[in-house]
Amino acid sequence: MVLVRPTHPGNIGATARAMRNMGLSRLMLVEPQDFPSDTAAARAAGADDVLTSAEGFANVADAVAGCKLVVATTARPRSIGWPVETPKAVMPEVAKVSDEGEVAMLFGQERAGLSNAEVDHAQRLIRIPVNDDFSSLNLAAAVLLVAYELSMAGGDIPATHPEEESPEEEYPSAEESHFFYEHLEKVLRAIGFLKPTASTRLMRKLVWLFTRARPSIEEINILRGILTAVERIDRKNNNKNKAQ
């Protein structure tokens, strides 16, 4: 569980308690406003092991580096138009991927939530269904609800017979995906597809396109090979033009 810029130490402690209730132990804090704190310790109500082992990070990118899957929570509509699912719909996938590697669940600041740039690190976006007339939800309560759905999802994945199983795909970490997007943006700028103006929104749409497709490591390597070939041709054309 990753809390991004939490402002109230009590919510950090209550989150530790909620995680302990659901058998989770790894808590990450990105730029907490007030931590360590006696208030956090009091609200943890005995979940001291989760609280004392909490890891601090300077940004979301560092917190999710190496994760096989990143899920972001949101309570408001996003202009980019990403599909927003319920925790119940996404947690079976989270439970399955967690057998392969680490999964990060992002929770934003109590008042402002996650920024668009922080959401861009995720491959799935979830919203807890609540009363639209009163949608404000305490941070620790949100963590508890998501953690509960995750614990329930452990038995929701249907078993398959060994002879029916297909080879497991390996998926890139958040860091590997970030390197691919950097490479993609670099090439698209070099060939003139991305213009200096209004390129950020288009790049975010491309990121989400690949996020929905969820390419494997092998597929990412193929795509990067294509990008490298495009770079080679572009460089050759530029040299030819200079020679003329």
Backbone as CSV, one residue per row, in Angstrom:
resi,resn,N_x,N_y,N_z,CA_x,CA_y,CA_z,C_x,C_y,C_z
1,MET,0.845,-1.180,0.000,0.000,0.000,0.000,0.890,1.243,0.000
2,VAL,0.632,2.158,-0.926,1.450,3.365,-1.062,0.575,4.589,-0.794
3,LEU,0.877,5.311,0.282,0.168,6.552,0.589,0.997,7.712,0.046
4,VAL,0.385,8.517,-0.812,1.104,9.607,-1.467,0.756,10.937,-0.802
5,ARG,1.749,11.565,-0.215,1.637,12.860,0.457,0.518,12.910,1.510
6,PRO,0.414,11.916,2.387,-0.627,11.975,3.426,-0.364,13.148,4.370
7,THR,-1.421,13.860,4.738,-1.257,15.057,5.567,-1.501,14.803,7.049
8,HIS,-2.266,13.772,7.373,-2.615,13.533,8.774,-1.960,12.246,9.265
9,PRO,-1.121,12.329,10.301,-0.442,11.121,10.793,-1.405,10.059,11.310
10,GLY,-2.579,10.499,11.787,-3.563,9.532,12.259,-4.008,8.587,11.161
11,ASN,-4.094,9.107,9.938,-4.491,8.259,8.815,-3.415,7.229,8.479
12,ILE,-2.161,7.595,8.707,-1.071,6.637,8.473,-1.179,5.486,9.476
13,GLY,-1.413,5.841,10.741,-1.560,4.811,11.765,-2.771,3.929,11.526
14,ALA,-3.901,4.553,11.164,-5.120,3.785,10.903,-4.956,2.891,9.678
15,THR,-4.176,3.348,8.706,-3.889,2.524,7.526,-3.086,1.287,7.920
16,ALA,-2.100,1.480,8.794,-1.307,0.342,9.277,-2.210,-0.679,9.966
17,ARG,-3.154,-0.184,10.749,-4.094,-1.072,11.445,-4.961,-1.835,10.438
18,ALA,-5.469,-1.116,9.421,-6.309,-1.748,8.399,-5.532,-2.819,7.641
19,MET,-4.282,-2.519,7.329,-3.452,-3.491,6.614,-3.232,-4.740,7.455
20,ARG,-2.964,-4.526,8.744,-2.736,-5.661,9.651,-3.988,-6.520,9.747
21,ASN,-5.172,-5.878,9.743,-6.440,-6.611,9.759,-6.544,-7.579,8.586
22,MET,-6.039,-7.141,7.432,-6.186,-7.921,6.203,-4.938,-8.726,5.848
23,GLY,-3.977,-8.795,6.773,-2.795,-9.618,6.554,-1.752,-9.007,5.640
24,LEU,-1.786,-7.683,5.465,-0.794,-7.000,4.634,0.235,-6.331,5.537
25,SER,1.462,-6.205,5.052,2.505,-5.704,5.948,3.386,-4.603,5.367
26,ARG,3.409,-4.442,4.040,4.353,-3.476,3.464,3.665,-2.144,3.170
27,LEU,4.019,-1.144,3.959,3.456,0.198,3.820,4.536,1.139,3.298
28,MET,4.195,1.896,2.251,5.128,2.861,1.670,4.534,4.259,1.777
29,LEU,5.372,5.220,2.106,4.922,6.602,2.283,5.721,7.515,1.365
30,VAL,5.019,8.247,0.512,5.666,9.209,-0.377,5.441,10.609,0.189
31,GLU,6.502,11.235,0.622,6.471,12.598,1.174,5.371,12.798,2.229
32,PRO,5.372,12.013,3.302,4.372,12.239,4.356,4.630,13.580,5.044
33,GLN,3.571,14.276,5.397,3.719,15.601,5.996,4.208,15.527,7.438
34,ASP,3.778,14.493,8.168,4.130,14.407,9.589,4.305,12.945,9.988
35,PHE,5.532,12.464,9.872,5.823,11.071,10.221,7.327,10.917,10.399
36,PRO,7.769,10.187,11.439,7.030,9.455,12.477,6.239,10.396,13.389
37,SER,5.245,9.806,14.059,4.360,10.613,14.891,3.729,9.757,15.978
38,ASP,3.588,10.349,17.170,2.905,9.646,18.261,1.442,9.388,17.907
39,THR,0.852,10.322,17.156,-0.545,10.160,16.741,-0.697,8.934,15.845
40,ALA,0.250,8.766,14.931,0.215,7.599,14.045,0.338,6.313,14.851
41,ALA,1.240,6.313,15.824,1.439,5.121,16.655,0.179,4.781,17.443
42,ALA,-0.493,5.817,17.957,-1.712,5.585,18.735,-2.825,5.022,17.859
43,ARG,-2.960,5.567,16.646,-4.030,5.115,15.748,-3.743,3.738,15.148
44,ALA,-2.484,3.319,15.190,-2.144,1.987,14.673,-2.726,0.895,15.557
45,ALA,-2.985,1.218,16.817,-3.665,0.305,17.748,-3.043,-1.086,17.798
46,GLY,-1.715,-1.122,17.854,-1.044,-2.412,17.977,-0.394,-2.909,16.704
47,ALA,-0.680,-2.267,15.582,-0.052,-2.684,14.315,1.314,-2.015,14.183
48,ASP,2.099,-2.112,15.259,3.386,-1.413,15.305,4.383,-1.963,14.287
49,ASP,4.298,-3.266,13.998,5.242,-3.851,13.053,5.074,-3.251,11.661
50,VAL,3.824,-3.029,11.251,3.569,-2.417,9.941,4.054,-0.974,9.935
51,LEU,3.790,-0.267,11.019,4.119,1.159,11.093,5.626,1.390,11.146
52,THR,6.315,0.649,11.983,7.753,0.880,12.148,8.563,0.446,10.933
53,SER,8.009,-0.466,10.143,8.730,-0.912,8.947,8.318,-0.134,7.695
54,ALA,7.475,0.898,7.871,7.036,1.708,6.723,8.244,2.333,6.035
55,GLU,8.223,2.317,4.704,9.338,2.842,3.913,8.978,4.206,3.341
56,GLY,9.931,5.125,3.362,9.707,6.465,2.839,10.339,6.657,1.470
57,PHE,9.654,7.415,0.611,10.153,7.677,-0.739,9.943,9.144,-1.094
58,ALA,10.782,9.634,-2.001,10.696,11.036,-2.416,9.643,11.249,-3.494
59,ASN,9.298,10.184,-4.231,8.312,10.319,-5.302,7.685,8.963,-5.608
60,VAL,6.620,8.991,-6.389,5.892,7.765,-6.723,6.742,6.831,-7.578
61,ALA,7.510,7.403,-8.499,8.334,6.578,-9.392,9.263,5.669,-8.595
62,ASP,9.890,6.211,-7.560,10.790,5.401,-6.733,10.016,4.346,-5.946
63,ALA,8.824,4.712,-5.485,8.032,3.789,-4.667,7.570,2.572,-5.463
64,VAL,7.247,2.762,-6.740,6.689,1.655,-7.532,7.725,0.983,-8.424
65,ALA,8.977,1.437,-8.365,10.023,0.838,-9.202,10.110,-0.663,-8.928
66,GLY,10.092,-1.446,-9.985,10.198,-2.891,-9.842,8.872,-3.609,-9.676
67,CYS,7.774,-2.871,-9.554,6.463,-3.506,-9.379,5.956,-4.076,-10.705
68,LYS,5.320,-5.218,-10.641,4.752,-5.842,-11.833,3.438,-5.188,-12.243
69,LEU,2.738,-4.615,-11.276,1.453,-3.978,-11.548,1.259,-2.838,-10.559
70,VAL,0.741,-1.714,-11.058,0.445,-0.566,-10.203,-1.022,-0.203,-10.402
71,VAL,-1.756,-0.111,-9.299,-3.176,0.232,-9.327,-3.358,1.551,-8.587
72,ALA,-3.983,2.520,-9.237,-4.214,3.826,-8.621,-5.683,3.976,-8.250
73,THR,-5.935,4.649,-7.143,-7.308,4.919,-6.716,-7.677,6.352,-7.083
74,THR,-8.940,6.566,-7.384,-9.407,7.909,-7.708,-10.839,8.077,-7.223
75,ALA,-11.176,9.302,-6.850,-12.548,9.591,-6.430,-13.190,10.613,-7.354
76,ARG,-12.469,11.014,-8.396,-12.987,12.038,-9.309,-12.730,11.630,-10.751
77,PRO,-13.539,12.143,-11.680,-13.333,11.814,-13.095,-12.034,12.412,-13.610
78,ARG,-11.414,11.735,-14.557,-10.155,12.194,-15.148,-10.406,12.615,-16.587
79,SER,-9.799,13.741,-16.988,-10.029,14.269,-18.333,-9.498,13.349,-19.419
80,ILE,-8.531,12.503,-19.069,-7.938,11.618,-20.071,-8.903,10.509,-20.474
81,GLY,-9.933,10.269,-19.668,-10.942,9.280,-20.024,-10.520,7.841,-19.821
82,TRP,-9.649,7.574,-18.857,-9.227,6.202,-18.590,-10.390,5.394,-18.032
83,PRO,-10.460,4.104,-18.340,-11.494,3.257,-17.739,-11.282,3.170,-16.227
84,VAL,-12.338,3.399,-15.473,-12.270,3.309,-14.017,-13.104,2.107,-13.589
85,GLU,-12.478,1.181,-12.875,-13.144,-0.046,-12.463,-13.337,-0.064,-10.949
86,THR,-14.077,-1.032,-10.476,-14.261,-1.186,-9.036,-13.129,-2.046,-8.475
87,PRO,-12.834,-1.909,-7.186,-11.818,-2.782,-6.578,-12.150,-4.264,-6.766
88,LYS,-13.418,-4.610,-6.647,-13.815,-6.017,-6.774,-13.469,-6.572,-8.148
89,ALA,-13.581,-5.734,-9.189,-13.299,-6.193,-10.549,-11.807,-6.381,-10.799
90,VAL,-10.985,-5.573,-10.127,-9.545,-5.572,-10.406,-8.752,-6.479,-9.468
91,MET,-9.247,-6.701,-8.250,-8.453,-7.436,-7.265,-8.101,-8.875,-7.654
92,PRO,-8.948,-9.607,-8.410,-8.495,-10.936,-8.844,-7.211,-10.875,-9.673
93,GLU,-7.106,-9.862,-10.536,-5.877,-9.700,-11.319,-4.708,-9.359,-10.399
94,VAL,-4.961,-8.494,-9.415,-3.918,-8.121,-8.457,-3.422,-9.355,-7.709
95,ALA,-4.363,-10.187,-7.257,-3.989,-11.398,-6.518,-3.142,-12.326,-7.379
96,LYS,-3.488,-12.428,-8.651,-2.744,-13.317,-9.552,-1.350,-12.773,-9.837
97,VAL,-1.272,-11.476,-10.146,0.023,-10.872,-10.474,0.946,-10.872,-9.258
98,SER,0.371,-10.770,-8.056,1.199,-10.738,-6.846,1.942,-12.052,-6.627
99,ASP,1.500,-13.119,-7.301,2.242,-14.380,-7.239,3.534,-14.300,-8.052
100,GLU,3.571,-13.365,-9.025,4.742,-13.210,-9.892,5.715,-12.171,-9.347
101,GLY,5.195,-11.162,-8.670,6.039,-10.072,-8.181,5.214,-9.089,-7.377
102,GLU,5.792,-7.934,-7.108,5.132,-6.955,-6.255,4.071,-6.156,-7.011
103,VAL,3.011,-5.818,-6.292,1.936,-4.977,-6.814,1.796,-3.776,-5.885
104,ALA,1.701,-2.587,-6.455,1.549,-1.375,-5.651,0.135,-0.825,-5.795
105,MET,-0.444,-0.419,-4.668,-1.756,0.221,-4.653,-1.546,1.671,-4.225
106,LEU,-1.869,2.615,-5.099,-1.626,4.031,-4.826,-2.866,4.713,-4.251
107,PHE,-2.670,5.419,-3.137,-3.735,6.213,-2.518,-3.236,7.647,-2.391
108,GLY,-4.025,8.599,-2.884,-3.592,9.988,-2.912,-3.833,10.731,-1.614
109,GLN,-3.381,11.973,-1.617,-3.547,12.867,-0.473,-5.027,13.004,-0.111
110,GLU,-5.312,13.167,1.172,-6.688,13.182,1.655,-7.583,14.170,0.902
111,ARG,-7.099,15.368,0.645,-7.953,16.390,0.033,-7.847,16.428,-1.487
112,ALA,-6.646,16.250,-2.014,-6.435,16.442,-3.456,-6.353,15.149,-4.253
113,GLY,-6.111,14.023,-3.582,-5.962,12.765,-4.304,-4.644,12.704,-5.055
114,LEU,-4.594,11.873,-6.074,-3.390,11.708,-6.889,-3.400,12.689,-8.051
115,SER,-2.234,13.203,-8.400,-2.137,14.058,-9.582,-2.182,13.181,-10.832
116,ASN,-2.430,13.801,-11.982,-2.441,13.040,-13.236,-1.091,12.381,-13.486
117,ALA,-0.013,13.094,-13.158,1.329,12.538,-13.363,1.544,11.302,-12.502
118,GLU,0.983,11.301,-11.296,1.112,10.139,-10.408,0.255,8.977,-10.902
119,VAL,-0.927,9.290,-11.411,-1.801,8.251,-11.966,-1.149,7.590,-13.181
120,ASP,-0.334,8.350,-13.907,0.319,7.816,-15.106,1.233,6.629,-14.812
121,HIS,1.620,6.444,-13.558,2.467,5.302,-13.200,1.656,4.004,-13.108
122,ALA,0.333,4.111,-13.134,-0.527,2.941,-12.916,-0.948,2.288,-14.221
123,GLN,-1.282,1.000,-14.114,-1.849,0.269,-15.248,-3.345,0.020,-15.071
124,ARG,-3.833,0.218,-13.851,-5.258,0.075,-13.579,-5.709,1.234,-12.687
125,LEU,-6.948,1.679,-12.902,-7.510,2.788,-12.131,-8.814,2.311,-11.503
126,ILE,-8.933,2.468,-10.175,-10.132,1.985,-9.488,-10.796,3.105,-8.688
127,ARG,-12.097,2.948,-8.506,-12.873,3.874,-7.685,-13.822,3.056,-6.824
128,ILE,-13.820,3.336,-5.537,-14.710,2.627,-4.621,-16.119,3.180,-4.802
129,PRO,-17.092,2.340,-5.148,-18.452,2.842,-5.350,-19.083,3.279,-4.030
130,VAL,-19.407,4.553,-3.950,-20.027,5.115,-2.748,-21.201,5.997,-3.164
131,ASN,-21.903,6.508,-2.191,-23.032,7.401,-2.428,-22.548,8.678,-3.118
132,ASP,-23.064,8.959,-4.320,-22.632,10.142,-5.066,-22.946,11.441,-4.333
133,ASP,-23.958,11.418,-3.470,-24.316,12.624,-2.723,-23.360,12.888,-1.563
134,PHE,-22.588,11.865,-1.188,-21.616,12.037,-0.105,-20.475,11.057,-0.357
135,SER,-19.572,11.462,-1.248,-18.540,10.538,-1.723,-17.231,10.627,-0.946
136,SER,-17.158,11.545,0.034,-15.927,11.694,0.813,-15.676,10.437,1.638
137,LEU,-14.479,9.879,1.486,-14.142,8.631,2.172,-12.800,8.799,2.868
138,ASN,-12.744,8.429,4.143,-11.497,8.515,4.893,-10.420,7.655,4.236
139,LEU,-9.181,8.143,4.266,-8.070,7.450,3.613,-7.904,6.024,4.127
140,ALA,-7.871,5.856,5.439,-7.682,4.519,6.010,-8.863,3.607,5.692
141,ALA,-10.071,4.190,5.635,-11.251,3.396,5.281,-11.142,2.903,3.841
142,ALA,-10.628,3.760,2.963,-10.439,3.364,1.565,-9.434,2.218,1.464
143,VAL,-8.350,2.322,2.227,-7.345,1.255,2.233,-7.970,-0.053,2.721
144,LEU,-8.768,0.027,3.781,-9.395,-1.175,4.337,-10.325,-1.837,3.325
145,LEU,-11.128,-1.035,2.622,-12.062,-1.589,1.644,-11.324,-2.276,0.492
146,VAL,-10.273,-1.637,0.009,-9.497,-2.231,-1.083,-8.784,-3.496,-0.600
147,ALA,-8.211,-3.430,0.605,-7.515,-4.595,1.159,-8.484,-5.756,1.384
148,TYR,-9.704,-5.440,1.791,-10.716,-6.486,1.982,-11.029,-7.181,0.659
149,GLU,-11.238,-6.382,-0.394,-11.527,-6.974,-1.706,-10.353,-7.826,-2.185
150,LEU,-9.137,-7.383,-1.868,-7.960,-8.160,-2.246,-7.932,-9.494,-1.508
151,SER,-8.248,-9.464,-0.218,-8.238,-10.709,0.555,-9.322,-11.666,0.064
152,MET,-10.471,-11.121,-0.336,-11.555,-11.953,-0.857,-11.207,-12.522,-2.229
153,ALA,-10.409,-11.775,-2.991,-10.071,-12.206,-4.354,-9.132,-13.397,-4.365
154,GLY,-8.502,-13.686,-3.243,-7.573,-14.811,-3.195,-8.207,-16.112,-3.640
155,GLY,-9.511,-16.290,-3.382,-10.187,-17.523,-3.773,-11.076,-17.352,-4.979
156,ASP,-11.049,-16.156,-5.583,-11.932,-15.881,-6.715,-11.364,-16.333,-8.051
157,ILE,-10.055,-16.615,-8.100,-9.439,-16.981,-9.369,-9.688,-18.457,-9.628
158,PRO,-10.398,-18.798,-10.684,-10.709,-20.208,-10.934,-9.457,-21.021,-11.198
159,ALA,-9.412,-22.212,-10.609,-8.266,-23.098,-10.825,-8.353,-23.722,-12.210
160,THR,-7.205,-23.993,-12.794,-7.176,-24.663,-14.096,-6.410,-25.961,-13.946
161,HIS,-6.722,-26.906,-14.803,-5.991,-28.159,-14.783,-4.609,-27.935,-15.384
162,PRO,-3.585,-28.615,-14.890,-2.220,-28.402,-15.384,-2.110,-28.482,-16.895
163,GLU,-2.857,-29.414,-17.513,-2.730,-29.566,-18.958,-3.350,-28.395,-19.718
164,GLU,-4.202,-27.602,-19.029,-4.843,-26.470,-19.687,-4.064,-25.173,-19.502
165,GLU,-3.072,-25.183,-18.632,-2.348,-23.960,-18.334,-1.440,-23.570,-19.495
166,SER,-1.457,-22.286,-19.815,-0.555,-21.772,-20.838,0.672,-21.202,-20.145
167,PRO,1.793,-21.081,-20.858,3.002,-20.537,-20.239,2.740,-19.151,-19.659
168,GLU,3.256,-18.914,-18.459,3.056,-17.628,-17.804,3.842,-16.535,-18.514
169,GLU,3.162,-15.433,-18.806,3.833,-14.285,-19.405,4.575,-13.514,-18.318
170,GLU,5.732,-12.973,-18.673,6.438,-12.076,-17.762,6.135,-10.654,-18.187
171,TYR,5.770,-9.824,-17.219,5.393,-8.454,-17.530,6.445,-7.478,-17.007
172,PRO,6.602,-6.352,-17.696,7.628,-5.389,-17.280,7.274,-4.728,-15.958
173,SER,8.298,-4.329,-15.236,8.090,-3.571,-14.009,7.688,-2.149,-14.380
174,ALA,7.265,-1.383,-13.384,6.904,0.017,-13.628,8.097,0.782,-14.191
175,GLU,9.290,0.449,-13.695,10.508,1.120,-14.156,10.788,0.784,-15.621
176,GLU,10.642,-0.488,-15.990,10.879,-0.910,-17.374,9.861,-0.271,-18.320
177,SER,8.614,-0.171,-17.871,7.587,0.487,-18.683,7.927,1.958,-18.878
178,HIS,8.421,2.590,-17.817,8.790,4.010,-17.893,9.900,4.222,-18.924
179,PHE,10.896,3.334,-18.945,11.983,3.444,-19.921,11.443,3.302,-21.350
180,PHE,10.472,2.398,-21.530,9.876,2.226,-22.859,9.167,3.501,-23.301
181,TYR,8.387,4.109,-22.382,7.660,5.329,-22.738,8.621,6.480,-23.044
182,GLU,9.725,6.540,-22.325,10.737,7.561,-22.616,11.320,7.352,-24.011
183,HIS,11.605,6.090,-24.344,12.152,5.753,-25.661,11.141,6.101,-26.754
184,LEU,9.876,5.745,-26.517,8.816,6.028,-27.481,8.688,7.530,-27.726
185,GLU,8.665,8.304,-26.645,8.525,9.757,-26.785,9.715,10.356,-27.530
186,LYS,10.911,9.879,-27.219,12.127,10.378,-27.875,12.056,10.165,-29.388
187,VAL,11.638,8.965,-29.807,11.573,8.647,-31.236,10.465,9.443,-31.922
188,LEU,9.307,9.539,-31.283,8.185,10.270,-31.879,8.501,11.752,-32.040
189,ARG,9.296,12.286,-31.130,9.724,13.684,-31.276,10.740,13.815,-32.406
190,ALA,11.637,12.840,-32.501,12.692,12.890,-33.519,12.121,12.856,-34.935
191,ILE,11.049,12.082,-35.138,10.476,11.966,-36.484,9.372,12.990,-36.734
192,GLY,9.128,13.858,-35.738,8.173,14.943,-35.925,6.726,14.601,-35.658
193,PHE,6.468,13.402,-35.121,5.076,13.028,-34.825,4.549,13.816,-33.634
194,LEU,5.380,13.952,-32.601,4.995,14.743,-31.429,5.487,16.169,-31.617
195,LYS,4.573,17.106,-31.597,4.919,18.510,-31.747,5.186,19.120,-30.369
196,PRO,5.963,20.203,-30.327,6.248,20.848,-29.037,4.987,21.281,-28.296
197,THR,3.954,21.680,-29.067,2.705,22.110,-28.436,1.723,20.948,-28.373
198,ALA,1.015,20.872,-27.273,-0.055,19.866,-27.074,0.441,18.430,-27.178
199,SER,1.723,18.194,-26.896,2.253,16.832,-27.004,2.034,16.023,-25.729
200,THR,1.929,16.706,-24.592,1.796,15.996,-23.313,0.526,15.159,-23.276
201,ARG,-0.586,15.745,-23.694,-1.860,15.024,-23.670,-1.839,13.831,-24.625
202,LEU,-1.263,14.034,-25.813,-1.183,12.940,-26.785,-0.308,11.817,-26.251
203,MET,0.799,12.167,-25.608,1.689,11.147,-25.063,0.989,10.367,-23.959
204,ARG,0.195,11.043,-23.144,-0.544,10.352,-22.085,-1.556,9.375,-22.678
205,LYS,-2.166,9.752,-23.800,-3.106,8.842,-24.460,-2.377,7.607,-24.988
206,LEU,-1.167,7.812,-25.516,-0.378,6.679,-26.005,0.037,5.769,-24.850
207,VAL,0.401,6.385,-23.725,0.762,5.596,-22.542,-0.417,4.726,-22.123
208,TRP,-1.600,5.313,-22.112,-2.769,4.543,-21.688,-3.124,3.463,-22.705
209,LEU,-2.868,3.722,-23.993,-3.102,2.706,-25.019,-2.288,1.447,-24.707
210,PHE,-0.997,1.637,-24.414,-0.144,0.483,-24.100,-0.480,-0.101,-22.730
211,THR,-0.939,0.755,-21.811,-1.317,0.271,-20.483,-2.497,-0.688,-20.582
212,ARG,-3.489,-0.330,-21.404,-4.651,-1.209,-21.583,-4.238,-2.537,-22.211
213,ALA,-3.316,-2.465,-23.160,-2.873,-3.686,-23.849,-2.020,-4.565,-22.943
214,ARG,-1.348,-3.964,-21.978,-0.455,-4.645,-21.042,0.501,-5.613,-21.753
215,PRO,1.416,-5.065,-22.580,2.370,-5.928,-23.289,3.330,-6.621,-22.324
216,SER,3.751,-7.816,-22.695,4.710,-8.569,-21.891,6.110,-8.000,-22.097
217,ILE,7.076,-8.495,-21.323,8.461,-8.049,-21.480,8.948,-8.345,-22.896
218,GLU,8.606,-9.533,-23.404,9.024,-9.898,-24.763,8.444,-8.926,-25.786
219,GLU,7.175,-8.559,-25.614,6.530,-7.633,-26.549,7.114,-6.226,-26.435
220,ILE,7.437,-5.811,-25.200,8.083,-4.506,-25.007,9.429,-4.482,-25.723
221,ASN,10.179,-5.576,-25.625,11.482,-5.649,-26.300,11.330,-5.579,-27.818
222,ILE,10.265,-6.193,-28.346,9.999,-6.117,-29.786,9.714,-4.670,-30.182
223,LEU,8.870,-4.003,-29.391,8.523,-2.611,-29.685,9.750,-1.706,-29.608
224,ARG,10.603,-1.948,-28.616,11.810,-1.130,-28.503,12.770,-1.409,-29.659
225,GLY,12.766,-2.656,-30.148,13.573,-2.977,-31.325,13.093,-2.208,-32.547
226,ILE,11.766,-2.091,-32.690,11.194,-1.312,-33.796,11.597,0.154,-33.669
227,LEU,11.509,0.684,-32.449,11.885,2.085,-32.218,13.356,2.318,-32.554
228,THR,14.203,1.371,-32.188,15.636,1.490,-32.488,15.871,1.485,-33.995
229,ALA,15.117,0.641,-34.722,15.242,0.597,-36.184,14.796,1.920,-36.804
230,VAL,13.725,2.501,-36.265,13.254,3.803,-36.755,14.314,4.871,-36.508
231,GLU,14.934,4.835,-35.328,16.002,5.790,-35.017,17.154,5.665,-36.012
232,ARG,17.499,4.420,-36.349,18.613,4.173,-37.267,18.313,4.758,-38.649
233,ILE,17.093,4.542,-39.136,16.702,5.062,-40.449,16.654,6.585,-40.429
234,ASP,16.117,7.146,-39.349,16.028,8.604,-39.233,17.419,9.232,-39.217
235,ARG,18.343,8.581,-38.508,19.718,9.080,-38.435,20.386,9.015,-39.809
236,LYS,20.129,7.929,-40.545,20.710,7.760,-41.877,20.179,8.836,-42.826
237,ASN,18.874,9.109,-42.750,18.277,10.140,-43.609,18.829,11.523,-43.288
238,ASN,19.018,11.783,-41.997,19.569,13.080,-41.592,20.991,13.252,-42.107
239,ASN,21.789,12.188,-42.030,23.171,12.251,-42.526,23.198,12.456,-44.038
240,LYS,22.246,11.811,-44.740,22.174,11.944,-46.196,21.818,13.379,-46.578
241,ASN,20.876,13.970,-45.826,20.475,15.353,-46.107,21.618,16.326,-45.851
242,LYS,22.408,16.054,-44.806,23.549,16.923,-44.512,24.595,16.834,-45.613
243,ALA,24.779,15.629,-46.149,25.772,15.424,-47.207,25.387,16.158,-48.485
244,GLN,24.076,16.303,-48.707,23.605,17.008,-49.903,23.716,18.519,-49.727
